[in-house]
């Protein structure tokens, strides 16, 4: 068995201890980036890059897309938002169950709760 200097062991332990508290933050940051990328790829054409319902397709839709930053939208529960994204809602928004995993939808819900860009 290979001998490891005890000072190296201590350094490794302290390094690990300093990184472990950051792991949830790093996961959250990665999830936020993923959700933001999904939103901009699939949702912004209707809901707009600022999530205010003023996307480029707005003039071509029968009903204005939801303003996702509005008090009415933000008052919805996470479960309601999850269901709308997954199953569809309103007149023209179709469900995304065949496109997004439940984890991606949860990420999108969290992204919608974040302050507007």
Biopython code that builds the backbone (N, CA, C, O; Angstrom):
import numpy as np
from Bio.PDB.StructureBuilder import StructureBuilder

atoms = [
    (1, "UNK", "N", (0.835, -1.175, 0.000)),
    (1, "UNK", "CA", (0.000, 0.000, 0.000)),
    (1, "UNK", "C", (0.884, 1.245, 0.000)),
    (1, "UNK", "O", (1.901, 1.295, 0.691)),
    (2, "UNK", "N", (0.511, 2.182, -0.731)),
    (2, "UNK", "CA", (1.300, 3.400, -0.903)),
    (2, "UNK", "C", (1.106, 4.331, 0.293)),
    (2, "UNK", "O", (-0.015, 4.524, 0.762)),
    (3, "UNK", "N", (2.192, 4.898, 0.775)),
    (3, "UNK", "CA", (2.148, 5.818, 1.909)),
    (3, "UNK", "C", (1.890, 7.243, 1.396)),
    (3, "UNK", "O", (2.560, 7.713, 0.476)),
    (4, "UNK", "N", (0.918, 7.915, 2.002)),
    (4, "UNK", "CA", (0.608, 9.298, 1.641)),
    (4, "UNK", "C", (0.976, 10.189, 2.814)),
    (4, "UNK", "O", (0.610, 9.921, 3.958)),
    (5, "UNK", "N", (1.688, 11.225, 2.519)),
    (5, "UNK", "CA", (2.106, 12.192, 3.522)),
    (5, "UNK", "C", (0.869, 12.682, 4.289)),
    (5, "UNK", "O", (-0.123, 13.053, 3.663)),
    (6, "UNK", "N", (0.905, 12.690, 5.632)),
    (6, "UNK", "CA", (-0.256, 13.121, 6.416)),
    (6, "UNK", "C", (-0.670, 14.568, 6.131)),
    (6, "UNK", "O", (-1.847, 14.910, 6.242)),
    (7, "UNK", "N", (0.289, 15.408, 5.768)),
    (7, "UNK", "CA", (-0.054, 16.799, 5.435)),
    (7, "UNK", "C", (-0.862, 16.874, 4.141)),
    (7, "UNK", "O", (-1.717, 17.746, 3.992)),
    (8, "UNK", "N", (-0.595, 15.972, 3.215)),
    (8, "UNK", "CA", (-1.366, 15.915, 1.967)),
    (8, "UNK", "C", (-2.787, 15.473, 2.284)),
    (8, "UNK", "O", (-3.744, 16.021, 1.737)),
    (9, "UNK", "N", (-2.930, 14.483, 3.168)),
    (9, "UNK", "CA", (-4.260, 14.023, 3.573)),
    (9, "UNK", "C", (-5.062, 15.168, 4.184)),
    (9, "UNK", "O", (-6.235, 15.354, 3.862)),
    (10, "UNK", "N", (-4.421, 15.931, 5.067)),
    (10, "UNK", "CA", (-5.094, 17.066, 5.710)),
    (10, "UNK", "C", (-5.502, 18.100, 4.663)),
    (10, "UNK", "O", (-6.612, 18.629, 4.712)),
    (11, "UNK", "N", (-4.621, 18.383, 3.730)),
    (11, "UNK", "CA", (-4.933, 19.354, 2.674)),
    (11, "UNK", "C", (-6.117, 18.889, 1.848)),
    (11, "UNK", "O", (-6.982, 19.693, 1.503)),
    (12, "UNK", "N", (-6.171, 17.603, 1.525)),
    (12, "UNK", "CA", (-7.287, 17.060, 0.739)),
    (12, "UNK", "C", (-8.596, 17.188, 1.508)),
    (12, "UNK", "O", (-9.614, 17.583, 0.941)),
    (13, "UNK", "N", (-8.573, 16.858, 2.784)),
    (13, "UNK", "CA", (-9.785, 16.952, 3.600)),
    (13, "UNK", "C", (-10.275, 18.389, 3.664)),
    (13, "UNK", "O", (-11.465, 18.643, 3.475)),
    (14, "UNK", "N", (-9.370, 19.344, 3.929)),
    (14, "UNK", "CA", (-9.782, 20.745, 4.003)),
    (14, "UNK", "C", (-10.298, 21.251, 2.659)),
    (14, "UNK", "O", (-11.252, 22.028, 2.619)),
    (15, "UNK", "N", (-9.692, 20.828, 1.580)),
    (15, "UNK", "CA", (-10.170, 21.229, 0.249)),
    (15, "UNK", "C", (-11.578, 20.695, 0.017)),
    (15, "UNK", "O", (-12.457, 21.426, -0.437)),
    (16, "UNK", "N", (-11.789, 19.421, 0.329)),
    (16, "UNK", "CA", (-13.116, 18.827, 0.158)),
    (16, "UNK", "C", (-14.145, 19.539, 1.030)),
    (16, "UNK", "O", (-15.263, 19.799, 0.585)),
    (17, "UNK", "N", (-13.775, 19.853, 2.261)),
    (17, "UNK", "CA", (-14.703, 20.532, 3.167)),
    (17, "UNK", "C", (-15.059, 21.922, 2.658)),
    (17, "UNK", "O", (-16.168, 22.398, 2.898)),
    (18, "UNK", "N", (-14.149, 22.572, 1.969)),
    (18, "UNK", "CA", (-14.446, 23.914, 1.464)),
    (18, "UNK", "C", (-15.279, 23.874, 0.192)),
    (18, "UNK", "O", (-15.972, 24.842, -0.119)),
    (19, "UNK", "N", (-15.224, 22.781, -0.542)),
    (19, "UNK", "CA", (-15.980, 22.668, -1.796)),
    (19, "UNK", "C", (-17.390, 22.151, -1.561)),
    (19, "UNK", "O", (-18.323, 22.591, -2.234)),
    (20, "UNK", "N", (-17.568, 21.232, -0.626)),
    (20, "UNK", "CA", (-18.872, 20.587, -0.411)),
    (20, "UNK", "C", (-20.003, 21.591, -0.211)),
    (20, "UNK", "O", (-21.060, 21.410, -0.814)),
    (21, "UNK", "N", (-19.844, 22.655, 0.610)),
    (21, "UNK", "CA", (-20.955, 23.599, 0.753)),
    (21, "UNK", "C", (-21.315, 24.313, -0.554)),
    (21, "UNK", "O", (-22.430, 24.818, -0.685)),
    (22, "UNK", "N", (-20.407, 24.364, -1.511)),
    (22, "UNK", "CA", (-20.678, 25.043, -2.773)),
    (22, "UNK", "C", (-21.430, 24.171, -3.767)),
    (22, "UNK", "O", (-21.989, 24.692, -4.732)),
    (23, "UNK", "N", (-21.461, 22.859, -3.559)),
    (23, "UNK", "CA", (-22.075, 21.971, -4.544)),
    (23, "UNK", "C", (-23.540, 22.283, -4.830)),
    (23, "UNK", "O", (-23.915, 22.316, -6.002)),
    (24, "UNK", "N", (-24.405, 22.518, -3.813)),
    (24, "UNK", "CA", (-25.782, 22.871, -4.144)),
    (24, "UNK", "C", (-25.868, 24.159, -4.959)),
    (24, "UNK", "O", (-26.682, 24.252, -5.878)),
    (25, "UNK", "N", (-25.042, 25.150, -4.638)),
    (25, "UNK", "CA", (-25.058, 26.407, -5.388)),
    (25, "UNK", "C", (-24.630, 26.169, -6.829)),
    (25, "UNK", "O", (-25.212, 26.731, -7.757)),
    (26, "UNK", "N", (-23.614, 25.335, -7.014)),
    (26, "UNK", "CA", (-23.175, 25.031, -8.368)),
    (26, "UNK", "C", (-24.258, 24.290, -9.131)),
    (26, "UNK", "O", (-24.462, 24.555, -10.316)),
    (27, "UNK", "N", (-24.960, 23.366, -8.480)),
    (27, "UNK", "CA", (-26.055, 22.640, -9.126)),
    (27, "UNK", "C", (-27.164, 23.608, -9.488)),
    (27, "UNK", "O", (-27.720, 23.536, -10.584)),
    (28, "UNK", "N", (-27.495, 24.520, -8.570)),
    (28, "UNK", "CA", (-28.537, 25.502, -8.844)),
    (28, "UNK", "C", (-28.150, 26.394, -10.012)),
    (28, "UNK", "O", (-28.980, 26.704, -10.866)),
    (29, "UNK", "N", (-26.880, 26.806, -10.047)),
    (29, "UNK", "CA", (-26.412, 27.653, -11.139)),
    (29, "UNK", "C", (-26.493, 26.905, -12.468)),
    (29, "UNK", "O", (-26.904, 27.475, -13.478)),
    (30, "UNK", "N", (-26.108, 25.652, -12.467)),
    (30, "UNK", "CA", (-26.189, 24.839, -13.678)),
    (30, "UNK", "C", (-27.623, 24.627, -14.106)),
    (30, "UNK", "O", (-27.938, 24.687, -15.295)),
    (31, "UNK", "N", (-28.509, 24.375, -13.126)),
    (31, "UNK", "CA", (-29.924, 24.198, -13.432)),
    (31, "UNK", "C", (-30.502, 25.484, -14.007)),
    (31, "UNK", "O", (-31.279, 25.444, -14.960)),
    (32, "UNK", "N", (-30.131, 26.615, -13.437)),
    (32, "UNK", "CA", (-30.629, 27.905, -13.921)),
    (32, "UNK", "C", (-30.185, 28.154, -15.354)),
    (32, "UNK", "O", (-30.972, 28.610, -16.183)),
    (33, "UNK", "N", (-28.919, 27.852, -15.645)),
    (33, "UNK", "CA", (-28.435, 28.023, -17.021)),
    (33, "UNK", "C", (-29.191, 27.119, -17.982)),
    (33, "UNK", "O", (-29.558, 27.546, -19.077)),
    (34, "UNK", "N", (-29.429, 25.870, -17.580)),
    (34, "UNK", "CA", (-30.159, 24.926, -18.426)),
    (34, "UNK", "C", (-31.588, 25.391, -18.655)),
    (34, "UNK", "O", (-32.078, 25.380, -19.784)),
    (35, "UNK", "N", (-32.254, 25.797, -17.583)),
    (35, "UNK", "CA", (-33.641, 26.258, -17.701)),
    (35, "UNK", "C", (-33.722, 27.523, -18.555)),
    (35, "UNK", "O", (-34.636, 27.671, -19.365)),
    (36, "UNK", "N", (-32.779, 28.421, -18.375)),
    (36, "UNK", "CA", (-32.753, 29.647, -19.178)),
    (36, "UNK", "C", (-32.562, 29.305, -20.655)),
    (36, "UNK", "O", (-33.221, 29.883, -21.519)),
    (37, "UNK", "N", (-31.668, 28.371, -20.940)),
    (37, "UNK", "CA", (-31.434, 27.953, -22.328)),
    (37, "UNK", "C", (-32.694, 27.318, -22.914)),
    (37, "UNK", "O", (-33.049, 27.591, -24.060)),
    (38, "UNK", "N", (-33.371, 26.471, -22.133)),
    (38, "UNK", "CA", (-34.618, 25.868, -22.611)),
    (38, "UNK", "C", (-35.663, 26.945, -22.879)),
    (38, "UNK", "O", (-36.342, 26.927, -23.906)),
    (39, "UNK", "N", (-35.782, 27.887, -21.939)),
    (39, "UNK", "CA", (-36.762, 28.957, -22.115)),
    (39, "UNK", "C", (-36.484, 29.729, -23.404)),
    (39, "UNK", "O", (-37.397, 29.985, -24.188)),
    (40, "UNK", "N", (-35.240, 30.092, -23.616)),
    (40, "UNK", "CA", (-34.910, 30.900, -24.790)),
    (40, "UNK", "C", (-35.031, 30.096, -26.081)),
    (40, "UNK", "O", (-35.279, 30.670, -27.141)),
    (41, "UNK", "N", (-34.862, 28.797, -26.011)),
    (41, "UNK", "CA", (-35.008, 27.972, -27.207)),
    (41, "UNK", "C", (-36.474, 27.685, -27.538)),
    (41, "UNK", "O", (-36.858, 27.689, -28.707)),
    (42, "UNK", "N", (-37.289, 27.438, -26.518)),
    (42, "UNK", "CA", (-38.648, 26.961, -26.763)),
    (42, "UNK", "C", (-39.764, 27.943, -26.404)),
    (42, "UNK", "O", (-40.857, 27.843, -26.962)),
    (43, "UNK", "N", (-39.527, 28.869, -25.509)),
    (43, "UNK", "CA", (-40.620, 29.669, -24.945)),
    (43, "UNK", "C", (-40.598, 31.141, -25.330)),
    (43, "UNK", "O", (-41.649, 31.779, -25.383)),
    (44, "UNK", "N", (-39.425, 31.688, -25.599)),
    (44, "UNK", "CA", (-39.335, 33.142, -25.772)),
    (44, "UNK", "C", (-40.026, 33.648, -27.029)),
    (44, "UNK", "O", (-40.406, 34.817, -27.082)),
    (45, "UNK", "N", (-40.201, 32.810, -28.035)),
    (45, "UNK", "CA", (-40.880, 33.294, -29.245)),
    (45, "UNK", "C", (-42.291, 33.758, -28.924)),
    (45, "UNK", "O", (-42.790, 34.688, -29.558)),
    (46, "UNK", "N", (-42.939, 33.135, -27.963)),
    (46, "UNK", "CA", (-44.277, 33.562, -27.548)),
    (46, "UNK", "C", (-44.221, 34.486, -26.327)),
    (46, "UNK", "O", (-44.822, 35.559, -26.323)),
    (47, "UNK", "N", (-43.493, 34.056, -25.296)),
    (47, "UNK", "CA", (-43.501, 34.787, -24.024)),
    (47, "UNK", "C", (-42.488, 35.923, -23.964)),
    (47, "UNK", "O", (-42.521, 36.720, -23.026)),
    (48, "UNK", "N", (-41.595, 36.018, -24.936)),
    (48, "UNK", "CA", (-40.630, 37.107, -24.992)),
    (48, "UNK", "C", (-39.389, 36.851, -24.166)),
    (48, "UNK", "O", (-39.444, 36.140, -23.162)),
    (49, "UNK", "N", (-38.261, 37.428, -24.582)),
    (49, "UNK", "CA", (-37.011, 37.216, -23.858)),
    (49, "UNK", "C", (-37.050, 37.773, -22.433)),
    (49, "UNK", "O", (-36.296, 37.321, -21.571)),
    (50, "UNK", "N", (-37.909, 38.734, -22.188)),
    (50, "UNK", "CA", (-38.050, 39.300, -20.839)),
    (50, "UNK", "C", (-39.163, 38.610, -20.057)),
    (50, "UNK", "O", (-39.466, 39.004, -18.931)),
    (51, "UNK", "N", (-39.779, 37.573, -20.654)),
    (51, "UNK", "CA", (-40.866, 36.800, -20.041)),
    (51, "UNK", "C", (-42.121, 37.629, -19.818)),
    (51, "UNK", "O", (-42.940, 37.297, -18.961)),
    (52, "UNK", "N", (-42.280, 38.708, -20.582)),
    (52, "UNK", "CA", (-43.384, 39.640, -20.385)),
    (52, "UNK", "C", (-44.544, 39.427, -21.359)),
    (52, "UNK", "O", (-45.441, 40.266, -21.438)),
    (53, "UNK", "N", (-44.536, 38.324, -22.095)),
    (53, "UNK", "CA", (-45.616, 38.039, -23.034)),
    (53, "UNK", "C", (-45.498, 38.755, -24.362)),
    (53, "UNK", "O", (-46.436, 38.738, -25.158)),
    (54, "UNK", "N", (-44.362, 39.384, -24.616)),
    (54, "UNK", "CA", (-44.191, 40.172, -25.842)),
    (54, "UNK", "C", (-43.182, 39.522, -26.790)),
    (54, "UNK", "O", (-42.231, 40.158, -27.246)),
    (55, "UNK", "N", (-43.412, 38.257, -27.069)),
    (55, "UNK", "CA", (-42.536, 37.547, -27.994)),
    (55, "UNK", "C", (-42.848, 37.891, -29.440)),
    (55, "UNK", "O", (-43.875, 38.501, -29.736)),
    (56, "UNK", "N", (-41.968, 37.500, -30.325)),
    (56, "UNK", "CA", (-42.113, 37.817, -31.740)),
    (56, "UNK", "C", (-43.330, 37.198, -32.407)),
    (56, "UNK", "O", (-43.809, 37.717, -33.415)),
    (57, "UNK", "N", (-43.840, 36.100, -31.864)),
    (57, "UNK", "CA", (-45.017, 35.458, -32.450)),
    (57, "UNK", "C", (-46.328, 36.042, -31.946)),
    (57, "UNK", "O", (-47.397, 35.678, -32.436)),
    (58, "UNK", "N", (-46.258, 36.926, -30.992)),
    (58, "UNK", "CA", (-47.459, 37.506, -30.375)),
    (58, "UNK", "C", (-48.476, 38.014, -31.397)),
    (58, "UNK", "O", (-49.662, 37.724, -31.247)),
    (59, "UNK", "N", (-48.068, 38.763, -32.434)),
    (59, "UNK", "CA", (-49.062, 39.283, -33.385)),
    (59, "UNK", "C", (-49.801, 38.186, -34.162)),
    (59, "UNK", "O", (-50.863, 38.440, -34.732)),
    (60, "UNK", "N", (-49.253, 36.989, -34.186)),
    (60, "UNK", "CA", (-49.839, 35.916, -34.981)),
    (60, "UNK", "C", (-50.691, 34.954, -34.161)),
    (60, "UNK", "O", (-51.220, 33.979, -34.696)),
    (61, "UNK", "N", (-50.823, 35.222, -32.881)),
    (61, "UNK", "CA", (-51.573, 34.330, -32.000)),
    (61, "UNK", "C", (-52.966, 34.877, -31.737)),
    (61, "UNK", "O", (-53.188, 36.088, -31.754)),
    (62, "UNK", "N", (-53.904, 33.964, -31.493)),
    (62, "UNK", "CA", (-55.280, 34.363, -31.196)),
    (62, "UNK", "C", (-55.383, 35.083, -29.858)),
    (62, "UNK", "O", (-56.193, 35.996, -29.698)),
    (63, "UNK", "N", (-54.571, 34.677, -28.914)),
    (63, "UNK", "CA", (-54.605, 35.241, -27.567)),
    (63, "UNK", "C", (-53.185, 35.635, -27.181)),
    (63, "UNK", "O", (-52.229, 34.936, -27.516)),
    (64, "UNK", "N", (-53.048, 36.759, -26.475)),
    (64, "UNK", "CA", (-51.721, 37.168, -26.026)),
    (64, "UNK", "C", (-51.135, 36.118, -25.095)),
    (64, "UNK", "O", (-51.835, 35.601, -24.224)),
    (65, "UNK", "N", (-49.862, 35.799, -25.270)),
    (65, "UNK", "CA", (-49.204, 34.865, -24.347)),
    (65, "UNK", "C", (-49.149, 35.464, -22.942)),
    (65, "UNK", "O", (-49.152, 36.683, -22.770)),
    (66, "UNK", "N", (-49.101, 34.604, -21.967)),
    (66, "UNK", "CA", (-49.054, 35.064, -20.573)),
    (66, "UNK", "C", (-47.791, 35.876, -20.311)),
    (66, "UNK", "O", (-46.702, 35.554, -20.786)),
    (67, "UNK", "N", (-47.979, 36.935, -19.540)),
    (67, "UNK", "CA", (-46.853, 37.689, -19.002)),
    (67, "UNK", "C", (-46.392, 36.914, -17.777)),
    (67, "UNK", "O", (-47.057, 36.921, -16.741)),
    (68, "UNK", "N", (-45.260, 36.253, -17.900)),
    (68, "UNK", "CA", (-44.801, 35.356, -16.851)),
    (68, "UNK", "C", (-44.238, 36.098, -15.637)),
    (68, "UNK", "O", (-43.972, 35.489, -14.601)),
    (69, "UNK", "N", (-44.061, 37.402, -15.771)),
    (69, "UNK", "CA", (-43.588, 38.204, -14.640)),
    (69, "UNK", "C", (-44.750, 38.880, -13.911)),
    (69, "UNK", "O", (-44.544, 39.543, -12.894)),
    (70, "UNK", "N", (-45.966, 38.714, -14.425)),
    (70, "UNK", "CA", (-47.124, 39.399, -13.839)),
    (70, "UNK", "C", (-47.468, 38.834, -12.466)),
    (70, "UNK", "O", (-47.089, 37.715, -12.119)),
    (71, "UNK", "N", (-48.186, 39.625, -11.706)),
    (71, "UNK", "CA", (-48.619, 39.203, -10.381)),
    (71, "UNK", "C", (-49.525, 37.972, -10.488)),
    (71, "UNK", "O", (-49.453, 37.072, -9.651)),
    (72, "UNK", "N", (-50.375, 37.934, -11.514)),
    (72, "UNK", "CA", (-51.292, 36.802, -11.680)),
    (72, "UNK", "C", (-50.527, 35.497, -11.906)),
    (72, "UNK", "O", (-50.864, 34.467, -11.321)),
    (73, "UNK", "N", (-49.504, 35.543, -12.748)),
    (73, "UNK", "CA", (-48.718, 34.331, -12.996)),
    (73, "UNK", "C", (-47.910, 33.960, -11.770)),
    (73, "UNK", "O", (-47.855, 32.790, -11.389)),
    (74, "UNK", "N", (-47.283, 34.945, -11.150)),
    (74, "UNK", "CA", (-46.447, 34.669, -9.982)),
    (74, "UNK", "C", (-47.274, 34.179, -8.789)),
    (74, "UNK", "O", (-46.733, 33.540, -7.887)),
    (75, "UNK", "N", (-48.578, 34.472, -8.776)),
    (75, "UNK", "CA", (-49.446, 34.018, -7.690)),
    (75, "UNK", "C", (-49.797, 32.534, -7.833)),
    (75, "UNK", "O", (-50.265, 31.917, -6.876)),
    (76, "UNK", "N", (-49.577, 31.964, -9.002)),
    (76, "UNK", "CA", (-49.851, 30.541, -9.210)),
    (76, "UNK", "C", (-48.857, 29.716, -8.389)),
    (76, "UNK", "O", (-47.718, 30.130, -8.170)),
    (77, "UNK", "N", (-49.302, 28.561, -7.947)),
    (77, "UNK", "CA", (-48.416, 27.674, -7.209)),
    (77, "UNK", "C", (-47.429, 27.033, -8.182)),
    (77, "UNK", "O", (-47.635, 27.044, -9.396)),
    (78, "UNK", "N", (-46.364, 26.481, -7.632)),
    (78, "UNK", "CA", (-45.408, 25.752, -8.465)),
    (78, "UNK", "C", (-46.098, 24.595, -9.174)),
    (78, "UNK", "O", (-45.799, 24.307, -10.333)),
    (79, "UNK", "N", (-47.018, 23.932, -8.483)),
    (79, "UNK", "CA", (-47.747, 22.820, -9.088)),
    (79, "UNK", "C", (-48.578, 23.290, -10.278)),
    (79, "UNK", "O", (-48.640, 22.607, -11.300)),
    (80, "UNK", "N", (-49.213, 24.449, -10.150)),
    (80, "UNK", "CA", (-50.013, 24.979, -11.259)),
    (80, "UNK", "C", (-49.126, 25.299, -12.461)),
    (80, "UNK", "O", (-49.453, 24.944, -13.593)),
    (81, "UNK", "N", (-48.005, 25.968, -12.209)),
    (81, "UNK", "CA", (-47.089, 26.294, -13.311)),
    (81, "UNK", "C", (-46.541, 25.020, -13.953)),
    (81, "UNK", "O", (-46.458, 24.919, -15.177)),
    (82, "UNK", "N", (-46.169, 24.053, -13.119)),
    (82, "UNK", "CA", (-45.668, 22.773, -13.617)),
    (82, "UNK", "C", (-46.713, 22.134, -14.540)),
    (82, "UNK", "O", (-46.382, 21.675, -15.633)),
    (83, "UNK", "N", (-47.958, 22.109, -14.099)),
    (83, "UNK", "CA", (-49.033, 21.495, -14.871)),
    (83, "UNK", "C", (-49.272, 22.226, -16.195)),
    (83, "UNK", "O", (-49.496, 21.596, -17.229)),
    (84, "UNK", "N", (-49.224, 23.536, -16.155)),
    (84, "UNK", "CA", (-49.431, 24.320, -17.387)),
    (84, "UNK", "C", (-48.319, 24.024, -18.388)),
    (84, "UNK", "O", (-48.587, 23.816, -19.571)),
    (85, "UNK", "N", (-47.078, 24.002, -17.921)),
    (85, "UNK", "CA", (-45.961, 23.721, -18.826)),
    (85, "UNK", "C", (-46.074, 22.292, -19.358)),
    (85, "UNK", "O", (-45.884, 22.054, -20.551)),
    (86, "UNK", "N", (-46.375, 21.369, -18.496)),
    (86, "UNK", "CA", (-46.418, 19.959, -18.892)),
    (86, "UNK", "C", (-47.619, 19.647, -19.787)),
    (86, "UNK", "O", (-47.478, 18.963, -20.801)),
    (87, "UNK", "N", (-48.800, 20.148, -19.412)),
    (87, "UNK", "CA", (-50.034, 19.745, -20.082)),
    (87, "UNK", "C", (-50.630, 20.795, -21.008)),
    (87, "UNK", "O", (-51.540, 20.499, -21.782)),
    (88, "UNK", "N", (-50.125, 22.009, -20.933)),
    (88, "UNK", "CA", (-50.667, 23.091, -21.753)),
    (88, "UNK", "C", (-51.637, 23.942, -20.961)),
    (88, "UNK", "O", (-52.091, 23.558, -19.884)),
    (89, "UNK", "N", (-51.943, 25.091, -21.506)),
    (89, "UNK", "CA", (-52.865, 26.002, -20.834)),
    (89, "UNK", "C", (-53.275, 27.112, -21.774)),
    (89, "UNK", "O", (-52.617, 27.357, -22.784)),
    (90, "UNK", "N", (-54.350, 27.773, -21.445)),
    (90, "UNK", "CA", (-54.824, 28.848, -22.303)),
    (90, "UNK", "C", (-55.337, 28.311, -23.626)),
    (90, "UNK", "O", (-55.618, 27.120, -23.764)),
    (91, "UNK", "N", (-55.453, 29.193, -24.580)),
    (91, "UNK", "CA", (-56.010, 28.837, -25.879)),
    (91, "UNK", "C", (-54.998, 28.102, -26.754)),
    (91, "UNK", "O", (-55.336, 27.103, -27.390)),
    (92, "UNK", "N", (-53.759, 28.593, -26.788)),
    (92, "UNK", "CA", (-52.812, 28.058, -27.764)),
    (92, "UNK", "C", (-51.575, 27.383, -27.194)),
    (92, "UNK", "O", (-50.806, 26.783, -27.945)),
    (93, "UNK", "N", (-51.367, 27.462, -25.903)),
    (93, "UNK", "CA", (-50.165, 26.842, -25.370)),
    (93, "UNK", "C", (-50.376, 25.339, -25.235)),
    (93, "UNK", "O", (-51.219, 24.869, -24.470)),
    (94, "UNK", "N", (-49.592, 24.614, -25.993)),
    (94, "UNK", "CA", (-49.664, 23.155, -25.913)),
    (94, "UNK", "C", (-48.780, 22.667, -24.774)),
    (94, "UNK", "O", (-47.934, 23.408, -24.275)),
    (95, "UNK", "N", (-48.977, 21.437, -24.373)),
    (95, "UNK", "CA", (-48.155, 20.849, -23.323)),
    (95, "UNK", "C", (-46.799, 20.433, -23.859)),
    (95, "UNK", "O", (-46.637, 20.158, -25.048)),
    (96, "UNK", "N", (-45.835, 20.392, -22.963)),
    (96, "UNK", "CA", (-44.459, 20.070, -23.325)),
    (96, "UNK", "C", (-43.999, 18.735, -22.736)),
    (96, "UNK", "O", (-42.798, 18.478, -22.654)),
    (97, "UNK", "N", (-44.938, 17.887, -22.328)),
    (97, "UNK", "CA", (-44.599, 16.610, -21.696)),
    (97, "UNK", "C", (-43.751, 15.728, -22.611)),
    (97, "UNK", "O", (-42.920, 14.960, -22.126)),
    (98, "UNK", "N", (-43.946, 15.827, -23.906)),
    (98, "UNK", "CA", (-43.177, 15.000, -24.848)),
    (98, "UNK", "C", (-41.801, 15.583, -25.144)),
    (98, "UNK", "O", (-40.966, 14.918, -25.757)),
    (99, "UNK", "N", (-41.559, 16.814, -24.716)),
    (99, "UNK", "CA", (-40.298, 17.493, -25.011)),
    (99, "UNK", "C", (-39.400, 17.583, -23.785)),
    (99, "UNK", "O", (-38.196, 17.339, -23.871)),
    (100, "UNK", "N", (-39.987, 17.936, -22.641)),
    (100, "UNK", "CA", (-39.216, 18.170, -21.423)),
    (100, "UNK", "C", (-39.427, 17.051, -20.414)),
    (100, "UNK", "O", (-40.513, 16.480, -20.318)),
    (101, "UNK", "N", (-38.370, 16.744, -19.662)),
    (101, "UNK", "CA", (-38.508, 15.839, -18.527)),
    (101, "UNK", "C", (-39.144, 16.616, -17.376)),
    (101, "UNK", "O", (-39.193, 17.846, -17.393)),
    (102, "UNK", "N", (-39.628, 15.882, -16.380)),
    (102, "UNK", "CA", (-40.180, 16.551, -15.199)),
    (102, "UNK", "C", (-39.135, 17.435, -14.534)),
    (102, "UNK", "O", (-39.461, 18.513, -14.036)),
    (103, "UNK", "N", (-37.876, 16.988, -14.521)),
    (103, "UNK", "CA", (-36.809, 17.781, -13.918)),
    (103, "UNK", "C", (-36.597, 19.083, -14.692)),
    (103, "UNK", "O", (-36.360, 20.129, -14.088)),
    (104, "UNK", "N", (-36.681, 19.028, -16.015)),
    (104, "UNK", "CA", (-36.535, 20.243, -16.816)),
    (104, "UNK", "C", (-37.699, 21.189, -16.564)),
    (104, "UNK", "O", (-37.514, 22.404, -16.493)),
    (105, "UNK", "N", (-38.891, 20.636, -16.431)),
    (105, "UNK", "CA", (-40.059, 21.480, -16.149)),
    (105, "UNK", "C", (-39.916, 22.138, -14.781)),
    (105, "UNK", "O", (-40.228, 23.319, -14.629)),
    (106, "UNK", "N", (-39.451, 21.390, -13.789)),
    (106, "UNK", "CA", (-39.208, 21.987, -12.470)),
    (106, "UNK", "C", (-38.180, 23.113, -12.573)),
    (106, "UNK", "O", (-38.329, 24.155, -11.934)),
    (107, "UNK", "N", (-37.145, 22.904, -13.371)),
    (107, "UNK", "CA", (-36.154, 23.952, -13.592)),
    (107, "UNK", "C", (-36.773, 25.185, -14.224)),
    (107, "UNK", "O", (-36.448, 26.312, -13.848)),
    (108, "UNK", "N", (-37.668, 24.974, -15.188)),
    (108, "UNK", "CA", (-38.349, 26.112, -15.818)),
    (108, "UNK", "C", (-39.220, 26.857, -14.814)),
    (108, "UNK", "O", (-39.267, 28.087, -14.827)),
    (109, "UNK", "N", (-39.908, 26.125, -13.945)),
    (109, "UNK", "CA", (-40.723, 26.781, -12.917)),
    (109, "UNK", "C", (-39.832, 27.647, -12.030)),
    (109, "UNK", "O", (-40.178, 28.788, -11.725)),
    (110, "UNK", "N", (-38.695, 27.112, -11.620)),
    (110, "UNK", "CA", (-37.766, 27.894, -10.790)),
    (110, "UNK", "C", (-37.249, 29.115, -11.550)),
    (110, "UNK", "O", (-37.094, 30.194, -10.980)),
    (111, "UNK", "N", (-36.984, 28.929, -12.846)),
    (111, "UNK", "CA", (-36.515, 30.038, -13.672)),
    (111, "UNK", "C", (-37.591, 31.126, -13.758)),
    (111, "UNK", "O", (-37.271, 32.314, -13.727)),
    (112, "UNK", "N", (-38.838, 30.735, -13.865)),
    (112, "UNK", "CA", (-39.921, 31.720, -13.923)),
    (112, "UNK", "C", (-40.073, 32.479, -12.611)),
    (112, "UNK", "O", (-40.573, 33.604, -12.593)),
    (113, "UNK", "N", (-39.648, 31.874, -11.532)),
    (113, "UNK", "CA", (-39.711, 32.538, -10.216)),
    (113, "UNK", "C", (-38.541, 33.498, -9.999)),
    (113, "UNK", "O", (-38.593, 34.358, -9.120)),
    (114, "UNK", "N", (-37.504, 33.347, -10.792)),
    (114, "UNK", "CA", (-36.321, 34.205, -10.648)),
    (114, "UNK", "C", (-36.635, 35.618, -11.135)),
    (114, "UNK", "O", (-37.525, 35.802, -11.966)),
    (115, "UNK", "N", (-35.920, 36.605, -10.631)),
    (115, "UNK", "CA", (-36.130, 37.976, -11.112)),
    (115, "UNK", "C", (-35.949, 38.054, -12.632)),
    (115, "UNK", "O", (-35.144, 37.328, -13.215)),
    (116, "UNK", "N", (-36.692, 38.924, -13.236)),
    (116, "UNK", "CA", (-36.626, 39.089, -14.694)),
    (116, "UNK", "C", (-35.230, 39.508, -15.129)),
    (116, "UNK", "O", (-34.557, 40.268, -14.433)),
    (117, "UNK", "N", (-34.797, 39.007, -16.286)),
    (117, "UNK", "CA", (-33.439, 39.358, -16.766)),
    (117, "UNK", "C", (-33.296, 40.834, -17.059)),
    (117, "UNK", "O", (-32.224, 41.281, -17.467)),
]
sb = StructureBuilder()
sb.init_structure("model")
sb.init_model(0)
sb.init_chain("A")
sb.init_seg("    ")
for serial, (resi, resn, name, xyz) in enumerate(atoms, 1):
    if name == "N":
        sb.init_residue(resn, " ", resi, " ")
    sb.init_atom(name, np.array(xyz, "f"), 0.0, 1.0, " ", f" {name:<3s}", serial, name[0])
structure = sb.get_structure()
